[in-house]
Amino acid sequence: MISALRFTIIGLMLSVSVSAQEMWGIANSNYGGNFSIDLNPSSMAFSPIKYELNVLAGNVTFQNDYLYLPKGEMSIGKFFKGNYGQYNWQDEYTTSDKNAYLHGMIKGPSFFTRIGQTAFGLHSALRADASIRNVDFQMAKFLYETSQYSPLQKQELEASNNRVAALMYGEIGASIAQQFKISDKNRLAAGVTVNYLMGMDGMYANNEHMYYKFDDESYLQVADLQAKYGYAMPDAESNDYLKIRGKGFSTTWGLQYIHNLNPEAYNVYASRLKFKKYQYKLGISLVDAGSILFSKETRNVAINSKSFNWEGIDTTQMGNVSYLGELIRSKVFDDSTSGYTATHYRAQLPAALSIQFDYGVTSFLYINASMIQPVTSKATGVRRPAQLSITPRLETWRYEISFPLSWYEYKQMRLGACVRLGQVVVGSDYLTSLLGLSKFNGCDIYIGIKHSSYAMDKLSKRKKTKVKDNYTGADI
C-alpha cells in the first residue's frame, strides 16, 4: 500500500519537468508555423506559409532521473488510464543528485502572416514550468519511501544546494520578423517576440545546507538549517490557482541565415518540380528571457543556521504549498512573524540559448541539428534542460514525418516521432517511453490544430526546364 506522501512524490517527480518543450519534431520544419516561432521568431520571414491561424495546440512533457518503470511496463493505454501509484516503480538509488523537470502549455488562438519579406504575428498561451535540481540521493529516498525507510534511520545525513522552482502564468505576445537580401541566393532574417506575462502561481525553495536525522519514522531532528523559500499561492482554504498574483515581460530574439535559396521551391504548385528550398539554414536565438514579479499573496522566508525537532512527522498532513510553507516556518520559529523577509519575489523564466542548423538533402528530405543550453541565473528561476538533437524529416506542403533523436541533459538518448497531416500535428520527442520500448522515466506529447494558407504562384506550373533557369514569379 503506497502512502499518501509516497504517491505525492511519484506525481511530483513524474509531472515536474521542463523537458523537451522544444518539440524537435516540428519546431524546425519549414511548415512549423506557430510551433517554430517559439524557438526562433525569425523563421516567420522564410516561411512558405502566407498566413496561419492556430486553433488550439498543447504540449505536456516531463522527465526525471530517479523514479522509473522498467522497459515494457508502460503503454499508451496505461499512461492515459492513470492509476500511477499501482505500477511497479523502481528508483535509481545511486549517489548522484536527482533532478526532475516539467513543462505544460496550452497555446490559444494565435496568428501570423508573411507579406513579402516581412512577417508578424500575435499569440496567447497558458504555461506551467517547474524544475527540481540537485536533490541528495538519501533525501530522494526518504521522500519516496517516507520516513519508514529504516536503513537510513538513526544516521547523521547532510543535504545541500537543493533547488526547487515552479511557475504558472498566462502569456500574450507579438512577433515580427524581417528578411534582408545579401545576394540573389543568400538571405538573412531577424525576428523578435515580446510577451506580457500574467503570473498566477509561483514558488521556490533553496536549501543551502542542512544536517538531519530520523530517530525513527515519526521523529525528525534538523540542525544548522540554512534555507530560503517563497511562494505566491492561494492559502489553505482557497483553490483559486488562476488568480493573477504577478506581472512581467519576456522576449525571444532570433537570427537566421539561409544559403543558396530557391524561391521557386516555396510555391505549392512547384512541389512536383522537386526543387530544394535551400542548401542550408543556420539560426541562433535567445529564448524566454524574462521574469515575473509576484507581489500578491506572496511570502518569503529565510532560515539562517537554525535547528528544530519535528515530532509526529509521519502523520502530519502536508496540505498545499502555502500550508506547508507556514508549517515549516512554525516549526523553526516560536512566534507568528519571525522568518518573513518580503512580500514579493521575482521569478525568472527558463531562458536558454539555441543554435539550429538545417540541411536540405533533397526537395523533401531535410536533416536538422539543434542545441539548447539553459542560461537561468537566479535561484528563484526555473531551469530549462540542456539538449542536443538530430532530426531527419520528410516534408511536403501537405504531409510531413520526422524522427527526432535528442541527447537530454547530455546523459540520456531519446527517440521520438512527429506527423503532420494537413492541418493537424501530433508528435512526441520521447515516444519510446510511451510505447514501453525503453524505461519510463518521463514522457512528451504535443498536438496542434491549425489553418494555413500557402504560397501558390501559378507561374510555377511551367515546365521544369523553363522555371529552373527563367523563374520570374514572386519572391519569398
C-alpha positions in Angstrom: 0.0 0.0 0.0 1.6 3.2 -1.1 1.4 6.0 1.5 -0.1 9.4 0.6 3.3 11.1 0.7 4.9 8.5 -1.5 2.1 8.8 -4.0 2.5 12.6 -4.0 6.3 12.3 -4.6 5.6 9.9 -7.6 3.3 12.5 -9.0 5.8 15.3 -8.4 8.7 13.5 -9.8 6.7 12.4 -12.9 5.0 15.7 -13.5 7.6 18.3 -12.6 9.7 18.7 -15.8 10.7 21.3 -18.3 11.7 18.6 -20.6 11.6 18.7 -24.3 9.3 21.6 -24.6 11.3 22.3 -27.7 9.1 20.0 -29.9 12.0 19.0 -32.1 9.8 17.0 -34.4 8.0 20.2 -35.8 9.9 23.3 -34.4 12.4 23.4 -37.2 10.1 22.4 -40.0 9.6 24.8 -42.9 5.9 24.3 -42.3 6.1 24.5 -38.5 4.3 27.9 -38.4 3.4 28.9 -34.9 5.4 25.9 -33.5 8.6 27.4 -35.0 8.1 30.9 -33.7 8.7 29.9 -30.0 12.1 28.6 -30.8 13.2 31.3 -33.3 10.8 34.1 -34.4 13.0 34.9 -37.5 11.7 31.7 -39.1 8.5 33.6 -40.0 10.4 35.6 -42.6 11.4 32.4 -44.6 8.1 30.5 -44.2 6.3 29.1 -47.2 3.1 29.8 -45.2 1.4 33.0 -46.2 -0.8 33.1 -43.1 -1.6 30.7 -40.3 -4.3 30.6 -37.6 -3.6 28.3 -34.7 -6.9 26.9 -33.5 -5.5 25.0 -30.5 -2.2 23.5 -29.6 -0.7 21.9 -26.5 2.4 20.3 -25.1 2.9 18.2 -22.0 6.3 17.0 -21.1 8.2 15.6 -18.1 11.4 13.9 -17.2 13.2 12.7 -14.0 16.3 10.7 -13.3 15.1 8.9 -10.1 11.8 7.1 -10.5 11.1 4.8 -13.5 9.1 1.9 -14.7 11.2 -0.9 -16.3 11.2 -1.4 -20.0 7.9 -3.0 -21.2 5.8 -1.9 -18.2 4.3 1.2 -19.7 1.9 1.6 -22.7 -0.2 4.4 -24.2 -3.3 2.8 -22.6 -1.7 2.7 -19.2 -0.5 6.2 -19.5 -3.9 7.7 -20.2 -5.6 5.4 -17.8 -3.7 6.8 -14.8 -3.5 4.9 -11.5 0.2 5.5 -11.5 0.5 4.5 -7.8 -0.3 0.9 -8.7 2.6 0.4 -11.0 5.9 -1.3 -10.3 8.0 1.8 -9.7 11.8 1.4 -9.3 14.2 4.0 -8.1 17.8 4.9 -9.1 19.2 4.7 -5.6 22.7 5.8 -6.6 25.0 8.5 -5.1 24.3 11.1 -7.8 21.9 14.0 -7.2 18.4 13.7 -8.5 16.5 16.0 -10.8 13.1 16.4 -12.3 11.6 18.8 -14.9 8.1 19.9 -16.2 6.6 21.9 -19.0 2.9 22.2 -19.9 1.4 24.6 -22.4 -1.9 25.3 -24.0 -1.5 27.7 -26.9 -4.7 29.6 -27.5 -5.7 31.5 -30.6 -2.6 32.6 -32.4 -2.0 34.1 -35.8 0.9 35.1 -38.1 1.2 36.3 -41.7 4.0 37.0 -44.1 3.7 39.8 -46.6 6.7 39.8 -48.9 9.8 39.9 -46.8 8.1 41.0 -43.5 6.1 38.8 -41.2 4.3 39.5 -37.9 2.1 37.5 -35.5 0.1 37.5 -32.3 -0.3 34.7 -29.8 -1.7 33.7 -26.5 -0.8 30.8 -24.2 -1.2 29.3 -20.7 2.1 27.8 -19.4 3.4 25.9 -16.5 7.1 25.3 -15.9 9.0 23.8 -13.0 12.3 22.2 -12.0 13.7 20.2 -9.1 17.5 20.2 -9.0 20.3 18.6 -7.0 18.3 16.5 -4.6 20.7 14.4 -2.5 20.1 10.7 -3.0 19.3 10.0 0.6 16.7 12.8 0.7 15.2 11.5 -2.5 14.9 8.0 -0.9 13.2 9.4 2.2 10.8 11.4 0.0 9.9 8.3 -2.0 9.9 5.6 0.7 8.9 8.1 3.5 10.5 8.1 7.0 9.7 4.4 7.3 12.8 3.6 5.3 14.7 2.0 8.3 18.2 1.6 6.6 18.7 5.4 6.8 17.2 6.0 10.2 19.5 7.0 13.1 22.1 8.2 10.6 23.6 11.7 10.5 22.7 12.9 7.0 23.6 16.1 5.1 21.8 17.8 2.2 22.9 20.9 0.3 22.4 23.0 -2.8 18.8 21.7 -3.4 16.7 23.8 -5.7 13.0 23.8 -6.5 11.1 26.4 -8.6 7.7 26.4 -10.3 5.6 28.8 -12.3 2.2 29.0 -13.9 1.3 32.0 -16.0 -0.6 33.4 -18.9 1.2 34.9 -21.9 0.1 37.4 -24.6 2.7 38.3 -27.2 3.5 39.8 -30.6 6.2 38.8 -33.0 7.8 40.5 -36.0 10.5 39.3 -38.5 12.2 40.9 -41.4 14.2 39.4 -44.3 17.3 41.0 -45.7 18.8 40.3 -49.1 22.5 39.6 -49.0 22.7 38.3 -52.6 20.3 36.6 -55.0 20.6 33.3 -53.3 21.7 34.2 -49.7 19.4 35.9 -47.2 19.4 36.9 -43.5 16.3 37.3 -41.3 15.9 38.8 -37.8 12.9 38.4 -35.6 11.8 39.2 -32.1 8.9 38.2 -29.8 7.7 40.3 -26.9 5.4 38.8 -24.3 3.3 40.3 -21.5 3.1 37.8 -18.6 0.4 37.3 -16.0 1.8 35.3 -13.2 -0.8 33.1 -11.4 1.2 30.8 -9.2 4.9 30.6 -8.2 7.1 29.0 -5.7 10.8 28.4 -5.0 12.8 26.6 -2.2 16.6 26.7 -1.9 18.3 24.6 0.8 21.9 25.8 1.0 22.9 23.4 3.8 21.2 21.1 6.4 22.1 18.3 8.8 19.2 16.0 9.6 18.4 12.6 11.2 15.4 10.5 11.6 15.5 8.8 15.0 12.5 6.7 13.8 9.7 7.1 11.4 8.0 9.8 13.5 10.8 11.9 14.8 13.0 14.2 12.7 15.9 16.3 14.0 17.3 19.1 11.9 20.5 21.0 12.7 22.1 24.1 11.1 19.5 24.7 8.5 20.3 27.4 6.0 17.5 27.9 3.5 15.2 30.3 1.7 11.8 29.7 0.2 8.9 31.8 -1.1 5.5 31.3 -2.7 2.7 33.2 -4.4 -0.1 30.7 -3.9 -3.7 30.6 -2.6 -4.0 30.0 1.1 -5.1 26.7 2.6 -8.8 27.5 2.4 -8.7 28.6 -1.3 -8.3 26.8 -4.6 -8.0 30.0 -6.7 -5.0 28.9 -8.7 -5.9 31.1 -11.7 -5.8 34.4 -9.9 -3.2 36.9 -11.2 -0.6 37.4 -8.4 2.3 38.9 -10.5 3.2 40.6 -13.8 6.2 40.6 -16.0 7.7 40.6 -19.5 9.7 38.2 -21.6 11.3 38.2 -25.1 12.8 35.8 -27.6 15.3 37.1 -30.2 16.4 35.2 -33.3 18.6 35.4 -36.4 18.5 33.0 -39.4 20.8 32.8 -42.4 19.8 30.9 -45.5 22.3 29.8 -48.2 21.5 29.1 -51.8 17.8 30.0 -51.6 15.5 28.9 -54.4 12.3 31.0 -54.1 10.5 28.8 -56.7 10.6 25.8 -54.3 8.4 27.8 -51.8 5.4 27.6 -54.1 2.9 24.8 -53.7 2.5 24.4 -57.4 6.2 23.8 -57.8 6.3 20.8 -55.4 6.2 18.4 -58.4 9.3 20.1 -59.8 11.4 18.7 -56.9 13.5 21.8 -56.1 15.3 22.1 -52.8 14.3 25.2 -50.9 17.9 25.9 -49.9 21.2 24.2 -49.3 21.2 25.0 -45.6 19.8 27.3 -42.9 21.7 28.5 -39.8 19.9 30.1 -36.9 20.6 31.4 -33.4 18.1 32.5 -30.8 17.8 33.6 -27.2 14.6 32.0 -25.9 12.3 33.0 -23.0 14.5 35.8 -21.5 12.3 37.5 -18.8 10.8 37.3 -15.4 7.6 37.8 -13.3 7.4 39.9 -10.2 5.0 38.2 -7.8 3.5 40.8 -5.3 0.1 39.5 -4.2 -0.4 36.7 -1.6 3.3 36.3 -1.6 5.6 35.3 1.3 9.4 34.9 1.5 11.0 33.1 4.4 14.7 32.9 5.4 16.1 30.4 7.8 19.7 31.1 9.0 21.6 28.4 10.9 18.5 27.2 12.8 17.8 23.8 14.4 14.5 22.2 15.3 12.8 18.9 16.0 9.6 17.6 14.3 7.7 15.0 16.3 5.0 13.2 14.5 6.1 14.0 11.0 4.8 10.7 9.7 1.2 11.6 10.5 1.4 15.3 9.5 -1.0 16.4 6.8 1.2 18.4 4.3 -1.6 20.3 2.6 -0.9 22.8 -0.3 2.2 24.9 -0.8 1.0 27.8 1.4 0.1 25.5 4.2 3.4 23.6 4.0 5.4 26.8 3.9 3.7 28.2 7.0 4.0 24.8 8.8 7.8 24.6 8.2 8.2 28.2 9.4 6.2 27.5 12.6 8.4 24.5 13.4 11.6 26.7 13.1 10.4 29.9 14.8 8.5 30.4 18.1 6.2 33.3 17.1 3.9 34.2 14.2 6.1 36.8 12.4 9.8 35.6 12.6 11.4 34.4 9.4 9.4 36.5 6.9 11.6 38.7 4.8 9.5 40.2 2.0 6.0 40.1 0.4 7.2 39.9 -3.2 9.8 37.9 -5.2 11.0 37.9 -8.9 10.8 34.5 -10.7 13.0 34.0 -13.8 11.6 32.1 -16.8 13.5 29.1 -18.2 15.7 31.1 -20.5 18.0 29.4 -23.0 20.4 29.9 -25.9 19.7 27.9 -29.0 21.5 27.1 -32.3 19.8 25.5 -35.2 21.3 24.0 -38.4 19.0 22.7 -41.2 20.4 21.0 -44.3 18.5 20.2 -47.5 19.4 16.8 -48.8 16.7 16.6 -51.5 13.5 18.5 -52.3 11.6 16.7 -49.5 14.4 15.3 -47.2 15.9 17.6 -44.6 18.2 17.0 -41.6 18.2 19.3 -38.7 20.8 19.6 -35.8 19.9 21.8 -32.9 21.2 22.7 -29.4 19.6 24.4 -26.5 21.6 25.5 -23.4 20.0 26.9 -20.3 21.1 30.4 -19.1 19.0 30.7 -16.0 20.9 32.5 -13.2 18.6 33.4 -10.4 18.0 30.9 -7.6 14.2 31.6 -7.9 14.2 30.8 -11.6 13.1 27.6 -13.4 16.0 25.9 -15.2 15.4 24.5 -18.7 17.2 21.3 -19.5 20.2 21.2 -21.9 19.6 19.2 -25.1 21.2 18.3 -28.4 19.0 16.9 -31.2 19.3 15.5 -34.7 16.0 15.3 -36.7 15.6 13.9 -40.2 12.3 14.7 -41.7 10.4 14.1 -44.9 8.3 17.2 -45.7 5.9 18.4 -48.3 3.3 21.1 -48.0 0.5 18.6 -47.3 2.3 15.9 -45.2 5.4 15.5 -43.1 7.0 12.9 -40.8 10.1 13.3 -38.7 12.1 11.3 -36.2 13.8 13.5 -33.5 16.8 11.9 -31.7 17.8 14.0 -28.7 20.5 13.8 -26.1 18.7 15.0 -23.0 20.9 16.8 -20.4 23.9 15.2 -22.2 23.0 12.0 -20.4 20.1 10.2 -22.0 19.2 9.4 -25.6 15.6 9.8 -26.5 13.8 8.9 -29.7 10.5 10.4 -30.9 8.3 10.8 -33.9 6.1 13.5 -35.3 3.4 13.5 -38.1 1.8 16.5 -39.8 -1.3 15.5 -41.8 -2.6 18.6 -43.5 -3.6 21.0 -40.7 -3.1 18.6 -37.8 0.2 18.0 -36.0 0.8 15.1 -33.5 4.2 14.3 -32.1 6.4 13.2 -29.2 10.1 13.7 -28.6 10.2 10.7 -26.3 7.9 8.2 -27.9 9.8 5.0 -26.8 8.9 5.6 -23.2 5.2 5.7 -24.0 5.4 2.6 -26.1 7.3 0.6 -23.4 10.3 0.3 -25.7 12.5 1.9 -23.1 12.2 2.6 -19.4 9.5 5.0 -18.5 11.1 8.0 -16.6 9.3 10.7 -18.5 7.1 11.5 -21.5 6.5 14.1 -24.1 3.4 14.8 -26.2 2.4 17.7 -28.4 -0.6 18.3 -30.7 -1.8 21.1 -32.7 -4.8 22.0 -35.0 -4.3 24.9 -37.3 -5.4 26.5 -40.6 -2.6 27.5 -43.0 -2.6 29.2 -46.4 0.4 28.6 -48.6 2.2 30.4 -51.5 0.5 29.3 -54.7 2.1 31.2 -57.6 0.6 29.7 -60.7 3.7 30.6 -62.8 5.2 27.6 -61.1 3.0 25.4 -63.4 5.5 26.0 -66.2 7.8 23.1 -67.2 10.8 22.4 -65.0 13.4 23.3 -67.7 12.0 26.8 -68.1 11.3 27.5 -64.5 14.7 26.4 -63.3 16.5 29.0 -65.5 14.0 31.7 -66.0 11.7 31.8 -63.0 10.2 35.3 -62.6 7.5 34.6 -60.1 7.0 36.1 -56.6 10.0 36.1 -54.2 9.6 35.0 -50.6 
